[in-house]
Amino acid sequence: MQAVESRDKPQKVTATISVTPHVKETLRSLKRGNESYSDVLEPILHTVAVSESDEGIGAVFLKSVYVNDDLKKLKKPIPLKVIIDEDNTLILSNSEFKILVTCTDIIDGLEEARLQFADLIDIYTDNQPMTDGAVTFGKKLMDSVWT
């Protein structure tokens, strides 16, 4: 007898938790498009995890970026880890999207992160010959933005 692999989609496991109506409404207001509550809560939990580790002091979220000089909303906010350096310089970083900003003001830092994202789109969606990895990264960048 041969074992047959199942080709069905894996079952999504969910749980029910009790929250106050205020918390539920707040979560609902944070949802975008077809996001689930898990999609909304995951970045929040990431913030808590970064805040509790020795690696950083917290996170901020990039919610919009420039594409061809137009400000566009991201499908999912990009978490930027925040570290305060010894001289009170802020360091914002996200390795997944290759963003690294040093600044003295969080608002200026978020604007610089938007500009870096725009530069990455320009570089990785250029029609010049690129490696497969570069093409894939360019697609990932564009797929993360509402157009």
N, CA, C and O atoms as a GROMACS GRO file, in nm:
protein
  588
    1MET      N    1   0.084  -0.118   0.000
    1MET     CA    2   0.000   0.000   0.000
    1MET      C    3   0.089   0.124   0.000
    1MET      O    4   0.181   0.133   0.082
    2GLN      N    5   0.065   0.220  -0.088
    2GLN     CA    6   0.144   0.341  -0.098
    2GLN      C    7   0.076   0.453  -0.020
    2GLN      O    8  -0.047   0.465  -0.015
    3ALA      N    9   0.162   0.535   0.040
    3ALA     CA   10   0.110   0.653   0.109
    3ALA      C   11   0.082   0.761   0.005
    3ALA      O   12   0.164   0.784  -0.084
    4VAL      N   13  -0.030   0.826   0.015
    4VAL     CA   14  -0.069   0.931  -0.077
    4VAL      C   15  -0.069   1.063  -0.002
    4VAL      O   16  -0.133   1.077   0.103
    5GLU      N   17   0.004   1.161  -0.058
    5GLU     CA   18   0.006   1.293   0.006
    5GLU      C   19  -0.123   1.368  -0.024
    5GLU      O   20  -0.174   1.363  -0.136
    6SER      N   21  -0.174   1.435   0.074
    6SER     CA   22  -0.295   1.515   0.055
    6SER      C   23  -0.258   1.645  -0.014
    6SER      O   24  -0.162   1.712   0.024
    7ARG      N   25  -0.332   1.682  -0.114
    7ARG     CA   26  -0.308   1.807  -0.186
    7ARG      C   27  -0.406   1.915  -0.144
    7ARG      O   28  -0.410   2.023  -0.203
    8ASP      N   29  -0.484   1.886  -0.042
    8ASP     CA   30  -0.578   1.986   0.008
    8ASP      C   31  -0.500   2.096   0.078
    8ASP      O   32  -0.390   2.074   0.129
    9LYS      N   33  -0.559   2.215   0.080
    9LYS     CA   34  -0.498   2.325   0.154
    9LYS      C   35  -0.498   2.290   0.303
    9LYS      O   36  -0.593   2.230   0.352
   10PRO      N   37  -0.390   2.327   0.374
   10PRO     CA   38  -0.391   2.301   0.518
   10PRO      C   39  -0.501   2.382   0.586
   10PRO      O   40  -0.529   2.496   0.548
   11GLN      N   41  -0.561   2.322   0.685
   11GLN     CA   42  -0.667   2.389   0.759
   11GLN      C   43  -0.608   2.506   0.837
   11GLN      O   44  -0.504   2.493   0.901
   12LYS      N   45  -0.675   2.619   0.831
   12LYS     CA   46  -0.634   2.736   0.908
   12LYS      C   47  -0.689   2.720   1.049
   12LYS      O   48  -0.810   2.709   1.068
   13VAL      N   49  -0.601   2.719   1.145
   13VAL     CA   50  -0.641   2.702   1.284
   13VAL      C   51  -0.669   2.840   1.342
   13VAL      O   52  -0.586   2.931   1.333
   14THR      N   53  -0.784   2.856   1.401
   14THR     CA   54  -0.820   2.983   1.462
   14THR      C   55  -0.860   2.960   1.607
   14THR      O   56  -0.884   2.847   1.650
   15ALA      N   57  -0.866   3.069   1.681
   15ALA     CA   58  -0.907   3.063   1.821
   15ALA      C   59  -1.003   3.178   1.847
   15ALA      O   60  -1.003   3.278   1.775
   16THR      N   61  -1.083   3.162   1.947
   16THR     CA   62  -1.176   3.266   1.987
   16THR      C   63  -1.128   3.324   2.119
   16THR      O   64  -1.099   3.250   2.213
   17ILE      N   65  -1.119   3.458   2.124
   17ILE     CA   66  -1.081   3.523   2.249
   17ILE      C   67  -1.187   3.626   2.282
   17ILE      O   68  -1.252   3.681   2.193
   18SER      N   69  -1.204   3.652   2.410
   18SER     CA   70  -1.302   3.752   2.453
   18SER      C   71  -1.234   3.887   2.466
   18SER      O   72  -1.129   3.898   2.530
   19VAL      N   73  -1.292   3.988   2.404
   19VAL     CA   74  -1.242   4.124   2.416
   19VAL      C   75  -1.361   4.216   2.439
   19VAL      O   76  -1.476   4.181   2.409
   20THR      N   77  -1.333   4.333   2.491
   20THR     CA   78  -1.440   4.429   2.513
   20THR      C   79  -1.487   4.484   2.378
   20THR      O   80  -1.411   4.481   2.281
   21PRO      N   81  -1.608   4.534   2.372
   21PRO     CA   82  -1.655   4.593   2.245
   21PRO      C   83  -1.564   4.705   2.194
   21PRO      O   84  -1.546   4.720   2.074
   22HIS      N   85  -1.508   4.784   2.285
   22HIS     CA   86  -1.418   4.893   2.247
   22HIS      C   87  -1.293   4.838   2.177
   22HIS      O   88  -1.252   4.892   2.074
   23VAL      N   89  -1.233   4.734   2.232
   23VAL     CA   90  -1.114   4.673   2.172
   23VAL      C   91  -1.148   4.614   2.035
   23VAL      O   92  -1.072   4.630   1.940
   24LYS      N   93  -1.261   4.547   2.025
   24LYS     CA   94  -1.302   4.488   1.899
   24LYS      C   95  -1.323   4.596   1.794
   24LYS      O   96  -1.280   4.580   1.679
   25GLU      N   97  -1.387   4.705   1.829
   25GLU     CA   98  -1.410   4.814   1.735
   25GLU      C   99  -1.278   4.880   1.694
   25GLU      O  100  -1.261   4.918   1.578
   26THR      N  101  -1.186   4.895   1.788
   26THR     CA  102  -1.055   4.952   1.756
   26THR      C  103  -0.982   4.861   1.657
   26THR      O  104  -0.925   4.910   1.559
   27LEU      N  105  -0.983   4.731   1.682
   27LEU     CA  106  -0.919   4.637   1.590
   27LEU      C  107  -0.985   4.642   1.453
   27LEU      O  108  -0.917   4.643   1.350
   28ARG      N  109  -1.116   4.646   1.452
   28ARG     CA  110  -1.189   4.652   1.324
   28ARG      C  111  -1.150   4.778   1.246
   28ARG      O  112  -1.138   4.772   1.123
   29SER      N  113  -1.132   4.890   1.315
   29SER     CA  114  -1.097   5.015   1.246
   29SER      C  115  -0.955   5.011   1.189
   29SER      O  116  -0.923   5.087   1.097
   30LEU      N  117  -0.870   4.924   1.241
   30LEU     CA  118  -0.733   4.912   1.192
   30LEU      C  119  -0.720   4.819   1.072
   30LEU      O  120  -0.616   4.818   1.005
   31LYS      N  121  -0.825   4.742   1.044
   31LYS     CA  122  -0.819   4.648   0.931
   31LYS      C  123  -0.823   4.724   0.800
   31LYS      O  124  -0.891   4.826   0.787
   32ARG      N  125  -0.749   4.672   0.700
   32ARG     CA  126  -0.748   4.729   0.565
   32ARG      C  127  -0.783   4.619   0.467
   32ARG      O  128  -0.736   4.506   0.480
   33GLY      N  129  -0.863   4.652   0.370
   33GLY     CA  130  -0.895   4.555   0.266
   33GLY      C  131  -0.947   4.425   0.324
   33GLY      O  132  -1.042   4.425   0.403
   34ASN      N  133  -0.886   4.315   0.285
   34ASN     CA  134  -0.928   4.182   0.331
   34ASN      C  135  -0.847   4.132   0.448
   34ASN      O  136  -0.840   4.011   0.470
   35GLU      N  137  -0.787   4.219   0.524
   35GLU     CA  138  -0.706   4.176   0.637
   35GLU      C  139  -0.790   4.106   0.743
   35GLU      O  140  -0.907   4.139   0.765
   36SER      N  141  -0.728   4.010   0.806
   36SER     CA  142  -0.792   3.943   0.920
   36SER      C  143  -0.750   4.015   1.048
   36SER      O  144  -0.663   4.102   1.046
   37TYR      N  145  -0.812   3.978   1.158
   37TYR     CA  146  -0.770   4.033   1.286
   37TYR      C  147  -0.626   3.992   1.316
   37TYR      O  148  -0.550   4.070   1.374
   38SER      N  149  -0.587   3.871   1.276
   38SER     CA  150  -0.449   3.826   1.295
   38SER      C  151  -0.352   3.916   1.221
   38SER      O  152  -0.244   3.947   1.272
   39ASP      N  153  -0.389   3.959   1.099
   39ASP     CA  154  -0.304   4.049   1.022
   39ASP      C  155  -0.283   4.182   1.095
   39ASP      O  156  -0.174   4.240   1.089
   40VAL      N  157  -0.385   4.228   1.163
   40VAL     CA  158  -0.376   4.354   1.238
   40VAL      C  159  -0.294   4.335   1.365
   40VAL      O  160  -0.212   4.421   1.400
   41LEU      N  161  -0.316   4.225   1.434
   41LEU     CA  162  -0.250   4.203   1.562
   41LEU      C  163  -0.102   4.166   1.550
   41LEU      O  164  -0.023   4.197   1.640
   42GLU      N  165  -0.063   4.100   1.442
   42GLU     CA  166   0.076   4.055   1.429
   42GLU      C  167   0.178   4.169   1.440
   42GLU      O  168   0.274   4.155   1.515
   43PRO      N  169   0.161   4.283   1.368
   43PRO     CA  170   0.258   4.392   1.385
   43PRO      C  171   0.259   4.448   1.527
   43PRO      O  172   0.364   4.489   1.576
   44ILE      N  173   0.144   4.448   1.592
   44ILE     CA  174   0.138   4.497   1.730
   44ILE      C  175   0.220   4.406   1.820
   44ILE      O  176   0.294   4.453   1.906
   45LEU      N  177   0.206   4.275   1.800
   45LEU     CA  178   0.285   4.180   1.879
   45LEU      C  179   0.433   4.192   1.847
   45LEU      O  180   0.517   4.176   1.935
   46HIS      N  181   0.465   4.222   1.722
   46HIS     CA  182   0.605   4.244   1.683
   46HIS      C  183   0.662   4.362   1.761
   46HIS      O  184   0.777   4.358   1.807
   47THR      N  185   0.583   4.467   1.775
   47THR     CA  186   0.627   4.584   1.850
   47THR      C  187   0.658   4.547   1.994
   47THR      O  188   0.760   4.589   2.048
   48VAL      N  189   0.572   4.469   2.054
   48VAL     CA  190   0.593   4.426   2.192
   48VAL      C  191   0.720   4.342   2.202
   48VAL      O  192   0.799   4.359   2.294
   49ALA      N  193   0.739   4.250   2.106
   49ALA     CA  194   0.856   4.163   2.108
   49ALA      C  195   0.984   4.244   2.095
   49ALA      O  196   1.082   4.216   2.164
   50VAL      N  197   0.986   4.343   2.006
   50VAL     CA  198   1.105   4.427   1.991
   50VAL      C  199   1.129   4.507   2.117
   50VAL      O  200   1.243   4.520   2.162
   51SER      N  201   1.022   4.560   2.176
   51SER     CA  202   1.036   4.642   2.296
   51SER      C  203   1.092   4.562   2.413
   51SER      O  204   1.163   4.616   2.498
   52GLU      N  205   1.060   4.433   2.420
   52GLU     CA  206   1.104   4.352   2.532
   52GLU      C  207   1.242   4.290   2.512
   52GLU      O  208   1.301   4.239   2.607
   53SER      N  209   1.294   4.295   2.389
   53SER     CA  210   1.425   4.235   2.363
   53SER      C  211   1.534   4.336   2.395
   53SER      O  212   1.508   4.455   2.415
   54ASP      N  213   1.656   4.288   2.398
   54ASP     CA  214   1.770   4.376   2.420
   54ASP      C  215   1.813   4.445   2.290
   54ASP      O  216   1.899   4.533   2.292
   55GLU      N  217   1.754   4.406   2.179
   55GLU     CA  218   1.798   4.454   2.049
   55GLU      C  219   1.743   4.592   2.014
   55GLU      O  220   1.802   4.662   1.932
   56GLY      N  221   1.636   4.632   2.073
   56GLY     CA  222   1.576   4.758   2.033
   56GLY      C  223   1.487   4.812   2.141
   56GLY      O  224   1.468   4.751   2.246
   57ILE      N  225   1.433   4.928   2.115
   57ILE     CA  226   1.345   4.987   2.214
   57ILE      C  227   1.201   4.989   2.169
   57ILE      O  228   1.112   5.026   2.246
   58GLY      N  229   1.176   4.950   2.046
   58GLY     CA  230   1.039   4.950   1.998
   58GLY      C  231   1.034   4.949   1.848
   58GLY      O  232   1.131   4.915   1.781
   59ALA      N  233   0.920   4.984   1.795
   59ALA     CA  234   0.902   4.987   1.650
   59ALA      C  235   0.802   5.095   1.615
   59ALA      O  236   0.714   5.130   1.694
   60VAL      N  237   0.818   5.148   1.495
   60VAL     CA  238   0.720   5.237   1.435
   60VAL      C  239   0.682   5.173   1.303
   60VAL      O  240   0.749   5.082   1.256
   61PHE      N  241   0.575   5.220   1.244
   61PHE     CA  242   0.527   5.156   1.123
   61PHE      C  243   0.518   5.255   1.008
   61PHE      O  244   0.461   5.363   1.020
   62LEU      N  245   0.577   5.214   0.896
   62LEU     CA  246   0.568   5.290   0.773
   62LEU      C  247   0.437   5.249   0.706
   62LEU      O  248   0.420   5.132   0.671
   63LYS      N  249   0.346   5.344   0.688
   63LYS     CA  250   0.213   5.311   0.634
   63LYS      C  251   0.194   5.358   0.490
   63LYS      O  252   0.101   5.314   0.423
   64SER      N  253   0.281   5.447   0.443
   64SER     CA  254   0.272   5.496   0.306
   64SER      C  255   0.412   5.521   0.252
   64SER      O  256   0.506   5.545   0.328
   65VAL      N  257   0.424   5.514   0.120
   65VAL     CA  258   0.553   5.531   0.053
   65VAL      C  259   0.531   5.607  -0.078
   65VAL      O  260   0.418   5.619  -0.126
   66TYR      N  261   0.640   5.657  -0.133
   66TYR     CA  262   0.631   5.724  -0.262
   66TYR      C  263   0.652   5.625  -0.375
   66TYR      O  264   0.743   5.542  -0.371
   67VAL      N  265   0.567   5.634  -0.476
   67VAL     CA  266   0.582   5.559  -0.600
   67VAL      C  267   0.563   5.661  -0.712
   67VAL      O  268   0.455   5.717  -0.728
   68ASN      N  269   0.668   5.684  -0.789
   68ASN     CA  270   0.664   5.786  -0.895
   68ASN      C  271   0.615   5.921  -0.842
   68ASN      O  272   0.529   5.985  -0.902
   69ASP      N  273   0.670   5.963  -0.730
   69ASP     CA  274   0.640   6.091  -0.666
   69ASP      C  275   0.498   6.102  -0.610
   69ASP      O  276   0.460   6.209  -0.562
   70ASP      N  277   0.420   5.995  -0.615
   70ASP     CA  278   0.287   5.994  -0.554
   70ASP      C  279   0.293   5.917  -0.423
   70ASP      O  280   0.354   5.810  -0.416
   71LEU      N  281   0.230   5.970  -0.319
   71LEU     CA  282   0.224   5.901  -0.191
   71LEU      C  283   0.117   5.793  -0.198
   71LEU      O  284   0.000   5.823  -0.221
   72LYS      N  285   0.157   5.667  -0.177
   72LYS     CA  286   0.066   5.553  -0.186
   72LYS      C  287   0.063   5.480  -0.052
   72LYS      O  288   0.165   5.472   0.017
   73LYS      N  289  -0.054   5.426  -0.016
   73LYS     CA  290  -0.066   5.347   0.106
   73LYS      C  291  -0.009   5.208   0.082
   73LYS      O  292  -0.021   5.151  -0.026
   74LEU      N  293   0.053   5.154   0.186
   74LEU     CA  294   0.101   5.017   0.182
   74LEU      C  295  -0.013   4.922   0.215
   74LEU      O  296  -0.102   4.957   0.293
   75LYS      N  297  -0.011   4.804   0.156
   75LYS     CA  298  -0.114   4.704   0.187
   75LYS      C  299  -0.102   4.660   0.332
   75LYS      O  300  -0.203   4.640   0.400
   76LYS      N  301   0.021   4.645   0.380
   76LYS     CA  302   0.047   4.613   0.521
   76LYS      C  303   0.156   4.708   0.568
   76LYS      O  304   0.258   4.722   0.501
   77PRO      N  305   0.137   4.773   0.682
   77PRO     CA  306   0.242   4.861   0.733
   77PRO      C  307   0.374   4.784   0.752
   77PRO      O  308   0.375   4.668   0.792
   78ILE      N  309   0.483   4.852   0.723
   78ILE     CA  310   0.616   4.793   0.738
   78ILE      C  311   0.670   4.833   0.874
   78ILE      O  312   0.686   4.952   0.902
   79PRO      N  313   0.700   4.734   0.961
   79PRO     CA  314   0.756   4.769   1.092
   79PRO      C  315   0.902   4.811   1.078
   79PRO      O  316   0.981   4.745   1.011
   80LEU      N  317   0.936   4.922   1.141
   80LEU     CA  318   1.074   4.970   1.146
   80LEU      C  319   1.120   4.961   1.291
   80LEU      O  320   1.065   5.028   1.379
   81LYS      N  321   1.220   4.880   1.315
   81LYS     CA  322   1.276   4.869   1.450
   81LYS      C  323   1.341   5.002   1.486
   81LYS      O  324   1.411   5.061   1.403
   82VAL      N  325   1.318   5.050   1.607
   82VAL     CA  326   1.375   5.177   1.653
   82VAL      C  327   1.477   5.148   1.762
   82VAL      O  328   1.447   5.081   1.862
   83ILE      N  329   1.596   5.199   1.741
   83ILE     CA  330   1.702   5.189   1.842
   83ILE      C  331   1.752   5.331   1.868
   83ILE      O  332   1.771   5.408   1.775
   84ILE      N  333   1.773   5.365   1.995
   84ILE     CA  334   1.833   5.494   2.030
   84ILE      C  335   1.980   5.470   2.056
   84ILE      O  336   2.016   5.395   2.147
   85ASP      N  337   2.065   5.535   1.977
   85ASP     CA  338   2.209   5.522   1.990
   85ASP      C  339   2.256   5.599   2.113
   85ASP      O  340   2.179   5.673   2.175
   86GLU      N  341   2.382   5.582   2.148
   86GLU     CA  342   2.439   5.647   2.267
   86GLU      C  343   2.428   5.799   2.262
   86GLU      O  344   2.414   5.864   2.365
   87ASP      N  345   2.436   5.858   2.141
   87ASP     CA  346   2.428   6.003   2.128
   87ASP      C  347   2.285   6.051   2.100
   87ASP      O  348   2.265   6.162   2.049
   88ASN      N  349   2.186   5.968   2.132
   88ASN     CA  350   2.043   5.996   2.112
   88ASN      C  351   2.001   6.002   1.966
   88ASN      O  352   1.893   6.054   1.935
   89THR      N  353   2.084   5.951   1.877
   89THR     CA  354   2.044   5.936   1.738
   89THR      C  355   1.949   5.818   1.728
   89THR      O  356   1.970   5.715   1.792
   90LEU      N  357   1.843   5.833   1.649
   90LEU     CA  358   1.749   5.724   1.627
   90LEU      C  359   1.793   5.645   1.505
   90LEU      O  360   1.834   5.702   1.404
   91ILE      N  361   1.784   5.514   1.515
   91ILE     CA  362   1.813   5.425   1.403
   91ILE      C  363   1.686   5.347   1.374
   91ILE      O  364   1.636   5.274   1.460
   92LEU      N  365   1.633   5.362   1.253
   92LEU     CA  366   1.513   5.290   1.209
   92LEU      C  367   1.558   5.188   1.105
   92LEU      O  368   1.631   5.222   1.012
   93SER      N  369   1.515   5.063   1.121
   93SER     CA  370   1.560   4.962   1.026
   93SER      C  371   1.454   4.855   1.001
   93SER      O  372   1.372   4.824   1.087
   94ASN      N  373   1.461   4.801   0.879
   94ASN     CA  374   1.381   4.685   0.842
   94ASN      C  375   1.464   4.607   0.741
   94ASN      O  376   1.485   4.653   0.629
   95SER      N  377   1.511   4.490   0.780
   95SER     CA  378   1.598   4.412   0.692
   95SER      C  379   1.523   4.351   0.575
   95SER      O  380   1.581   4.332   0.468
   96GLU      N  381   1.395   4.319   0.592
   96GLU     CA  382   1.317   4.259   0.485
   96GLU      C  383   1.308   4.352   0.364
   96GLU      O  384   1.316   4.306   0.250
   97PHE      N  385   1.292   4.482   0.388
   97PHE     CA  386   1.280   4.579   0.280
   97PHE      C  387   1.405   4.665   0.262
   97PHE      O  388   1.401   4.765   0.191
   98LYS      N  389   1.515   4.627   0.327
   98LYS     CA  390   1.645   4.694   0.310
   98LYS      C  391   1.639   4.844   0.344
   98LYS      O  392   1.694   4.927   0.272
   99ILE      N  393   1.571   4.876   0.453
   99ILE     CA  394   1.559   5.016   0.494
   99ILE      C  395   1.646   5.038   0.617
   99ILE      O  396   1.639   4.961   0.714
  100LEU      N  397   1.729   5.142   0.613
  100LEU     CA  398   1.812   5.180   0.726
  100LEU      C  399   1.823   5.332   0.729
  100LEU      O  400   1.874   5.393   0.636
  101VAL      N  401   1.774   5.392   0.838
  101VAL     CA  402   1.770   5.538   0.851
  101VAL      C  403   1.830   5.577   0.985
  101VAL      O  404   1.801   5.514   1.087
  102THR      N  405   1.913   5.680   0.984
  102THR     CA  406   1.955   5.744   1.109
  102THR      C  407   1.897   5.884   1.108
  102THR      O  408   1.900   5.953   1.006
  103CYS      N  409   1.846   5.926   1.224
  103CYS     CA  410   1.780   6.057   1.231
  103CYS      C  411   1.778   6.104   1.376
  103CYS      O  412   1.813   6.030   1.468
  104THR      N  413   1.737   6.228   1.394
  104THR     CA  414   1.720   6.281   1.529
  104THR      C  415   1.573   6.302   1.562
  104THR      O  416   1.538   6.329   1.677
  105ASP      N  417   1.487   6.290   1.461
  105ASP     CA  418   1.344   6.313   1.477
  105ASP      C  419   1.267   6.200   1.407
  105ASP      O  420   1.297   6.168   1.292
  106ILE      N  421   1.172   6.140   1.473
  106ILE     CA  422   1.101   6.025   1.418
  106ILE      C  423   1.022   6.060   1.291
  106ILE      O  424   1.014   5.979   1.200
  107ILE      N  425   0.967   6.180   1.285
  107ILE     CA  426   0.892   6.223   1.166
  107ILE      C  427   0.986   6.232   1.046
  107ILE      O  428   0.954   6.185   0.937
  108ASP      N  429   1.103   6.293   1.067
  108ASP     CA  430   1.202   6.300   0.959
  108ASP      C  431   1.249   6.161   0.921
  108ASP      O  432   1.273   6.134   0.803
  109GLY      N  433   1.263   6.074   1.018
  109GLY     CA  434   1.307   5.936   0.991
  109GLY      C  435   1.207   5.860   0.906
  109GLY      O  436   1.246   5.787   0.815
  110LEU      N  437   1.078   5.876   0.935
  110LEU     CA  438   0.975   5.809   0.854
  110LEU      C  439   0.974   5.864   0.712
  110LEU      O  440   0.955   5.788   0.616
  111GLU      N  441   0.995   5.994   0.697
  111GLU     CA  442   1.001   6.052   0.562
  111GLU      C  443   1.122   5.997   0.486
  111GLU      O  444   1.111   5.965   0.367
  112GLU      N  445   1.235   5.986   0.552
  112GLU     CA  446   1.354   5.929   0.488
  112GLU      C  447   1.330   5.782   0.450
  112GLU      O  448   1.376   5.737   0.345
  113ALA      N  449   1.259   5.708   0.534
  113ALA     CA  450   1.227   5.568   0.502
  113ALA      C  451   1.138   5.562   0.378
  113ALA      O  452   1.155   5.473   0.294
  114ARG      N  453   1.042   5.655   0.364
  114ARG     CA  454   0.958   5.662   0.244
  114ARG      C  455   1.043   5.687   0.120
  114ARG      O  456   1.022   5.625   0.015
  115LEU      N  457   1.138   5.778   0.133
  115LEU     CA  458   1.226   5.811   0.020
  115LEU      C  459   1.316   5.692  -0.016
  115LEU      O  460   1.341   5.666  -0.133
  116GLN      N  461   1.365   5.620   0.085
  116GLN     CA  462   1.447   5.502   0.058
  116GLN      C  463   1.365   5.396  -0.015
  116GLN      O  464   1.414   5.333  -0.109
  117PHE      N  465   1.241   5.376   0.028
  117PHE     CA  466   1.154   5.280  -0.039
  117PHE      C  467   1.135   5.321  -0.185
  117PHE      O  468   1.141   5.236  -0.274
  118ALA      N  469   1.113   5.450  -0.210
  118ALA     CA  470   1.096   5.500  -0.346
  118ALA      C  471   1.221   5.473  -0.429
  118ALA      O  472   1.211   5.433  -0.545
  119ASP      N  473   1.339   5.496  -0.371
  119ASP     CA  474   1.464   5.468  -0.442
  119ASP      C  475   1.475   5.320  -0.475
  119ASP      O  476   1.519   5.283  -0.584
  120LEU      N  477   1.436   5.234  -0.380
  120LEU     CA  478   1.442   5.089  -0.405
  120LEU      C  479   1.350   5.049  -0.519
  120LEU      O  480   1.386   4.966  -0.603
  121ILE      N  481   1.230   5.108  -0.523
  121ILE     CA  482   1.138   5.079  -0.634
  121ILE      C  483   1.201   5.121  -0.766
  121ILE      O  484   1.197   5.047  -0.864
  122ASP      N  485   1.260   5.241  -0.768
  122ASP     CA  486   1.324   5.288  -0.891
  122ASP      C  487   1.435   5.194  -0.936
  122ASP      O  488   1.448   5.163  -1.055
  123ILE      N  489   1.515   5.148  -0.842
  123ILE     CA  490   1.629   5.061  -0.874
  123ILE      C  491   1.582   4.923  -0.919
  123ILE      O  492   1.627   4.871  -1.021
  124TYR      N  493   1.491   4.863  -0.841
  124TYR     CA  494   1.455   4.723  -0.863
  124TYR      C  495   1.340   4.702  -0.961
  124TYR      O  496   1.302   4.588  -0.987
  125THR      N  497   1.285   4.809  -1.015
  125THR     CA  498   1.183   4.792  -1.120
  125THR      C  499   1.230   4.855  -1.250
  125THR      O  500   1.151   4.871  -1.343
  126ASP      N  501   1.357   4.892  -1.256
  126ASP     CA  502   1.416   4.945  -1.378
  126ASP      C  503   1.417   4.836  -1.484
  126ASP      O  504   1.425   4.717  -1.451
  127ASN      N  505   1.410   4.873  -1.608
  127ASN     CA  506   1.408   4.775  -1.715
  127ASN      C  507   1.547   4.723  -1.753
  127ASN      O  508   1.560   4.651  -1.852
  128GLN      N  509   1.648   4.759  -1.677
  128GLN     CA  510   1.783   4.710  -1.703
  128GLN      C  511   1.789   4.562  -1.668
  128GLN      O  512   1.712   4.514  -1.586
  129PRO      N  513   1.882   4.488  -1.730
  129PRO     CA  514   1.898   4.346  -1.694
  129PRO      C  515   1.930   4.332  -1.546
  129PRO      O  516   2.017   4.402  -1.493
  130MET      N  517   1.860   4.241  -1.479
  130MET     CA  518   1.880   4.218  -1.336
  130MET      C  519   1.882   4.069  -1.309
  130MET      O  520   1.835   3.989  -1.389
  131THR      N  521   1.937   4.034  -1.195
  131THR     CA  522   1.935   3.894  -1.152
  131THR      C  523   1.792   3.856  -1.116
  131THR      O  524   1.707   3.942  -1.095
  132ASP      N  525   1.767   3.727  -1.108
  132ASP     CA  526   1.634   3.680  -1.070
  132ASP      C  527   1.596   3.732  -0.931
  132ASP      O  528   1.481   3.768  -0.908
  133GLY      N  529   1.693   3.735  -0.839
  133GLY     CA  530   1.667   3.784  -0.704
  133GLY      C  531   1.627   3.930  -0.703
  133GLY      O  532   1.538   3.970  -0.627
  134ALA      N  533   1.690   4.011  -0.787
  134ALA     CA  534   1.658   4.153  -0.795
  134ALA      C  535   1.518   4.173  -0.852
  134ALA      O  536   1.442   4.257  -0.804
  135VAL      N  537   1.484   4.095  -0.955
  135VAL     CA  538   1.350   4.104  -1.014
  135VAL      C  539   1.244   4.064  -0.911
  135VAL      O  540   1.141   4.130  -0.900
  136THR      N  541   1.271   3.958  -0.836
  136THR     CA  542   1.178   3.911  -0.732
  136THR      C  543   1.161   4.018  -0.624
  136THR      O  544   1.049   4.042  -0.579
  137PHE      N  545   1.271   4.082  -0.582
  137PHE     CA  546   1.262   4.187  -0.481
  137PHE      C  547   1.182   4.306  -0.534
  137PHE      O  548   1.101   4.363  -0.460
  138GLY      N  549   1.203   4.345  -0.659
  138GLY     CA  550   1.127   4.454  -0.718
  138GLY      C  551   0.978   4.424  -0.721
  138GLY      O  552   0.896   4.512  -0.693
  139LYS      N  553   0.943   4.300  -0.754
  139LYS     CA  554   0.803   4.258  -0.754
  139LYS      C  555   0.745   4.265  -0.613
  139LYS      O  556   0.632   4.308  -0.594
  140LYS      N  557   0.824   4.222  -0.514
  140LYS     CA  558   0.779   4.227  -0.374
  140LYS      C  559   0.752   4.372  -0.333
  140LYS      O  560   0.652   4.400  -0.266
  141LEU      N  561   0.840   4.463  -0.372
  141LEU     CA  562   0.819   4.604  -0.340
  141LEU      C  563   0.688   4.654  -0.399
  141LEU      O  564   0.606   4.714  -0.328
  142MET      N  565   0.668   4.630  -0.528
  142MET     CA  566   0.547   4.680  -0.595
  142MET      C  567   0.420   4.611  -0.543
  142MET      O  568   0.315   4.674  -0.534
  143ASP      N  569   0.430   4.482  -0.508
  143ASP     CA  570   0.314   4.410  -0.457
  143ASP      C  571   0.272   4.458  -0.318
  143ASP      O  572   0.160   4.430  -0.274
  144SER      N  573   0.360   4.529  -0.249
  144SER     CA  574   0.327   4.574  -0.114
  144SER      C  575   0.252   4.707  -0.111
  144SER      O  576   0.208   4.752  -0.006
  145VAL      N  577   0.238   4.769  -0.229
  145VAL     CA  578   0.177   4.902  -0.237
  145VAL      C  579   0.041   4.894  -0.306
  145VAL      O  580   0.024   4.820  -0.404
  146TRP      N  581  -0.057   4.970  -0.254
  146TRP     CA  582  -0.186   4.983  -0.322
  146TRP      C  583  -0.166   5.077  -0.440
  146TRP      O  584  -0.124   5.191  -0.421
  147THR      N  585  -0.195   5.030  -0.560
  147THR     CA  586  -0.177   5.118  -0.676
  147THR      C  587  -0.310   5.158  -0.735
  147THR      O  588  -0.314   5.231  -0.834
   0.00000   0.00000   0.00000
